[in-house]
Amino acid sequence: MLTQQIINGLMLGAIYMLVAVAFTLAIGVLNFLNFSLPGLFMVGGMATYGFIRIGWPWFFAIGGALFLAALVSLLVERLAYRRGEGAEADVPLVSSLGFLVLLENLMLVQYGSDQQAFPALLPDMNLRVGGLVIGIAQIISLAISVILVAWLSWFLKRTNAGRRIRTVAENRETAQLLGVNIRRLVPQLFVASALLAAVGGVLFAVNYQQVSPWMGEGPGFKGVAAMIIGGMGSIWGSVIGGLLIGFAEVLSITFIGADVVNITVYGLLLLILIVRPQGLLGKPPAREKL
């Protein structure tokens, strides 16, 4: 039973790590805690559901949802982040939070507050290894999450575009002197982080077969916790943090009870901050960059 729950935690952690990496891109490069990302997570799941509901094939529905999330992220960049440059640091943060509330309420008006049953996109097949049961959807979700994060890590370290991003993360003024077009780069980063969050929302909907306007809040907060646990600005730290939170949540539900899940998850965050304030892969005293 323990092994089965560890597998379930691995699958859930894979979704949390996508959200954590999305936050890491925003804060590690732009020093901006983008609170619209939980809303974009929700858009990934809810928009896919809405497009399927009106008759779109599932692959077009997912593509349409990701396109919509990217479009919204550009609005966040233009209206919250760019307009807030030069203002107090909390101005763009609060503006992005306003986008989260707006997105949730738009979906609330369209589909109501109840959870909606998400259709099964994959055949109901399970792999059985000994006494373990692993769903096909879980395997595909885990593979997609790992591939996306591994590709992003490779991209940032091995490509010229990735080096430009890391230069901006280290020092924006130096990057401008070196000829990096920051005005062009920042919207691309917003889109990349939005797509990671939206893919997480789609995978959540496919695995748990339910969506709601509030579905992004829990994974959003846990994604921030995973980013902090792993170390601010570290992509692989976010991966470790997401997996740890997934394991903690599933094992807590199994052995203690669902009522104490948040106590377990955020208690883990508090414990790690007490023992290692910079996070598991963080480097004191400066925040680790990508």
C-alpha positions as CSV (number, residue, x, y, z in Angstrom):
1,M,0.0,0.0,0.0
2,L,2.8,2.4,0.8
3,T,4.5,1.8,-2.6
4,Q,1.2,2.5,-4.3
5,Q,0.7,5.8,-2.5
6,I,4.3,6.8,-3.3
7,I,3.5,6.3,-7.0
8,N,0.3,8.3,-6.6
9,G,2.3,11.1,-4.9
10,L,4.8,11.0,-7.7
11,M,2.1,11.6,-10.3
12,L,0.5,14.5,-8.2
13,G,4.0,16.0,-7.6
14,A,4.6,16.0,-11.3
15,I,1.7,18.5,-11.7
16,Y,2.9,20.6,-8.8
17,M,6.4,20.8,-10.2
18,L,5.1,22.3,-13.5
19,V,3.4,25.1,-11.5
20,A,6.5,25.5,-9.4
21,V,8.7,25.8,-12.4
22,A,6.3,28.3,-14.0
23,F,6.6,30.5,-10.8
24,T,10.4,30.0,-10.9
25,L,10.6,31.4,-14.5
26,A,8.7,34.5,-13.4
27,I,10.5,35.2,-10.1
28,G,14.0,33.8,-11.1
29,V,14.3,36.0,-14.2
30,L,11.8,38.8,-13.7
31,N,11.8,39.0,-9.9
32,F,8.0,39.0,-10.2
33,L,5.7,36.7,-8.3
34,N,3.0,36.2,-10.9
35,F,-0.2,35.5,-9.1
36,S,-2.1,35.0,-12.4
37,L,-0.5,31.6,-12.8
38,P,-3.1,29.7,-10.7
39,G,-5.7,31.3,-12.9
40,L,-3.9,30.1,-16.1
41,F,-3.7,26.6,-14.5
42,M,-7.4,26.8,-14.2
43,V,-7.8,28.1,-17.8
44,G,-5.9,25.1,-19.1
45,G,-8.4,22.7,-17.5
46,M,-11.6,24.7,-17.8
47,A,-11.1,26.0,-21.3
48,T,-10.2,22.4,-22.5
49,Y,-13.5,21.3,-20.9
50,G,-15.4,24.1,-22.5
51,F,-14.0,23.5,-26.0
52,I,-14.8,19.7,-25.7
53,R,-18.3,20.6,-24.5
54,I,-19.0,22.5,-27.7
55,G,-17.8,19.7,-29.9
56,W,-14.1,20.2,-30.5
57,P,-11.9,17.2,-30.8
58,W,-9.8,16.8,-27.6
59,F,-6.5,17.7,-29.3
60,F,-7.9,20.9,-30.7
61,A,-9.5,21.6,-27.4
62,I,-6.2,21.3,-25.6
63,G,-4.4,23.4,-28.2
64,G,-7.1,26.1,-28.0
65,A,-6.8,26.2,-24.2
66,L,-3.1,26.6,-24.3
67,F,-3.4,29.3,-26.9
68,L,-6.0,31.1,-24.7
69,A,-3.6,30.8,-21.7
70,A,-0.8,32.3,-23.7
71,L,-3.0,35.2,-24.9
72,V,-4.1,36.0,-21.3
73,S,-0.4,35.9,-20.2
74,L,0.4,38.5,-22.8
75,L,-2.4,40.7,-21.3
76,V,-0.9,40.2,-17.8
77,E,2.5,41.2,-19.1
78,R,1.2,44.3,-20.9
79,L,-1.3,45.5,-18.3
80,A,0.1,44.3,-15.0
81,Y,3.9,43.8,-15.3
82,R,4.9,46.5,-17.9
83,R,2.5,49.1,-16.6
84,G,3.8,48.5,-13.1
85,E,7.5,49.0,-14.0
86,G,9.0,51.8,-12.0
87,A,6.1,51.6,-9.4
88,E,6.2,50.0,-6.0
89,A,7.1,46.3,-6.1
90,D,3.7,45.2,-4.9
91,V,1.8,47.1,-7.7
92,P,2.3,44.5,-10.5
93,L,1.9,41.7,-7.9
94,V,-1.6,43.0,-6.9
95,S,-2.5,43.6,-10.5
96,S,-1.6,40.0,-11.4
97,L,-3.8,38.8,-8.4
98,G,-6.6,40.9,-10.0
99,F,-6.3,38.8,-13.1
100,L,-6.6,35.6,-11.1
101,V,-9.9,36.9,-9.5
102,L,-11.1,38.0,-12.9
103,L,-10.4,34.7,-14.6
104,E,-12.1,32.7,-11.8
105,N,-15.2,34.9,-11.9
106,L,-15.4,34.7,-15.7
107,M,-15.4,30.9,-15.5
108,L,-17.9,31.1,-12.6
109,V,-20.3,33.1,-14.7
110,Q,-19.9,30.7,-17.7
111,Y,-20.0,27.3,-15.9
112,G,-21.2,27.9,-12.4
113,S,-19.4,27.2,-9.1
114,D,-19.9,23.4,-9.1
115,Q,-17.2,21.0,-10.2
116,Q,-17.7,19.8,-13.7
117,A,-17.1,16.2,-14.9
118,F,-14.2,16.2,-17.3
119,P,-14.5,13.6,-20.0
120,A,-12.1,10.7,-20.2
121,L,-9.7,11.4,-23.0
122,L,-7.6,8.2,-22.7
123,P,-8.8,4.6,-22.5
124,D,-9.4,3.4,-19.0
125,M,-6.4,1.1,-18.9
126,N,-4.1,0.3,-16.0
127,L,-0.7,-1.3,-15.8
128,R,-0.4,-3.8,-13.0
129,V,3.0,-4.6,-11.7
130,G,2.8,-7.0,-8.8
131,G,0.1,-5.4,-6.5
132,L,0.7,-1.9,-8.0
133,V,-1.9,-0.2,-10.3
134,I,-0.6,2.6,-12.6
135,G,-3.0,4.4,-14.9
136,I,-2.1,5.2,-18.5
137,A,-3.0,8.8,-17.9
138,Q,-0.7,9.0,-14.9
139,I,2.2,7.6,-16.9
140,I,1.6,10.1,-19.8
141,S,1.3,13.0,-17.4
142,L,4.5,12.2,-15.6
143,A,6.4,11.7,-18.9
144,I,5.1,15.1,-20.2
145,S,6.1,16.9,-17.0
146,V,9.6,15.4,-16.9
147,I,10.2,16.0,-20.6
148,L,9.1,19.6,-20.4
149,V,11.2,20.4,-17.3
150,A,14.3,18.6,-18.7
151,W,13.9,20.4,-22.1
152,L,13.6,23.7,-20.3
153,S,16.7,23.1,-18.3
154,W,18.6,22.1,-21.4
155,F,17.3,25.1,-23.3
156,L,18.4,27.6,-20.6
157,K,21.9,26.1,-20.3
158,R,22.7,25.1,-23.8
159,T,21.2,27.6,-26.2
160,N,21.9,31.2,-27.1
161,A,18.4,32.2,-26.1
162,G,18.8,30.5,-22.8
163,R,22.0,32.3,-22.1
164,R,20.3,35.6,-22.8
165,I,17.6,34.7,-20.3
166,R,20.2,33.8,-17.7
167,T,22.0,37.1,-18.4
168,V,18.7,39.0,-17.7
169,A,18.3,36.9,-14.5
170,E,21.7,37.9,-13.3
171,N,21.7,41.6,-14.2
172,R,19.2,43.3,-16.4
173,E,21.4,46.4,-17.0
174,T,24.3,44.2,-18.1
175,A,22.0,42.3,-20.4
176,Q,20.9,45.5,-22.0
177,L,24.5,46.6,-22.5
178,L,25.2,43.3,-24.2
179,G,22.4,43.9,-26.7
180,V,19.6,41.7,-25.2
181,N,16.2,42.9,-26.3
182,I,14.4,42.7,-23.0
183,R,11.2,44.2,-24.3
184,R,11.0,41.2,-26.7
185,L,12.2,38.6,-24.2
186,V,9.9,39.4,-21.3
187,P,6.6,38.5,-23.1
188,Q,8.2,35.3,-24.3
189,L,8.9,34.4,-20.7
190,F,5.4,35.2,-19.7
191,V,4.1,32.9,-22.4
192,A,6.5,30.1,-21.4
193,S,5.4,30.2,-17.7
194,A,1.8,30.4,-18.7
195,L,2.0,27.4,-20.9
196,L,3.7,25.4,-18.1
197,A,0.9,26.3,-15.7
198,A,-1.8,25.6,-18.3
199,V,-0.3,22.2,-19.2
200,G,-0.4,21.4,-15.5
201,G,-4.1,22.3,-15.5
202,V,-4.8,20.1,-18.5
203,L,-3.0,17.2,-16.9
204,F,-4.8,17.7,-13.6
205,A,-8.2,17.6,-15.5
206,V,-7.3,14.5,-17.5
207,N,-6.1,12.6,-14.4
208,Y,-8.8,13.6,-11.9
209,Q,-11.6,14.1,-14.4
210,Q,-13.0,17.2,-12.8
211,V,-12.6,21.0,-13.3
212,S,-13.9,24.1,-11.5
213,P,-13.3,27.8,-11.5
214,W,-11.3,27.4,-8.2
215,M,-9.2,24.4,-9.3
216,G,-6.0,26.6,-9.7
217,E,-5.9,27.9,-6.1
218,G,-4.7,24.7,-4.3
219,P,-2.0,23.8,-6.9
220,G,-1.0,27.5,-7.2
221,F,-0.2,27.8,-3.5
222,K,1.5,24.5,-3.4
223,G,3.5,25.4,-6.5
224,V,4.8,28.5,-4.6
225,A,5.5,26.3,-1.6
226,A,7.4,23.8,-3.8
227,M,9.5,26.7,-5.3
228,I,10.4,27.9,-1.9
229,I,11.2,24.4,-0.6
230,G,13.5,23.7,-3.6
231,G,15.2,27.1,-3.5
232,M,14.1,30.3,-5.1
233,G,15.2,30.5,-8.8
234,S,16.3,26.8,-9.1
235,I,14.4,24.8,-11.7
236,W,15.5,21.4,-10.4
237,G,14.9,22.7,-6.8
238,S,11.3,23.3,-7.9
239,V,11.1,19.8,-9.3
240,I,12.2,18.4,-5.9
241,G,9.9,20.6,-4.0
242,G,6.9,19.7,-6.2
243,L,7.6,16.0,-5.7
244,L,8.0,16.4,-1.9
245,I,4.7,18.2,-1.6
246,G,3.0,15.5,-3.8
247,F,4.3,12.8,-1.6
248,A,3.5,14.7,1.6
249,E,-0.1,15.3,0.5
250,V,-0.9,11.7,-0.6
251,L,0.8,10.1,2.4
252,S,-1.0,12.5,4.7
253,I,-4.4,11.6,3.2
254,T,-3.6,7.9,3.5
255,F,-2.2,7.6,7.0
256,I,-3.5,10.7,8.9
257,G,-6.6,12.0,7.1
258,A,-7.6,14.5,4.5
259,D,-8.4,17.2,7.1
260,V,-4.7,17.7,7.9
261,V,-3.3,17.8,4.4
262,N,-2.6,21.5,4.5
263,I,-1.1,21.2,8.0
264,T,1.3,18.6,6.6
265,V,2.2,20.4,3.4
266,Y,2.8,23.8,4.9
267,G,4.3,22.3,8.0
268,L,6.9,20.7,5.7
269,L,7.5,24.2,4.2
270,L,7.9,25.7,7.6
271,L,10.3,23.0,8.8
272,I,12.5,23.3,5.7
273,L,12.6,27.1,6.1
274,I,13.7,26.8,9.7
275,V,16.4,24.2,8.9
276,R,17.6,25.6,5.6
277,P,16.1,29.1,4.9
278,Q,17.4,29.3,1.3
279,G,15.7,26.0,0.3
280,L,17.1,22.6,-0.6
281,L,19.1,23.8,-3.6
282,G,19.3,27.4,-2.8
283,K,22.7,29.1,-2.3
284,P,23.0,31.7,0.5
285,P,23.2,34.6,0.7
286,A,22.1,35.6,-2.9
287,R,19.2,33.9,-4.5
288,E,20.2,31.2,-6.9
289,K,19.4,32.0,-10.5
290,L,18.3,29.7,-13.3
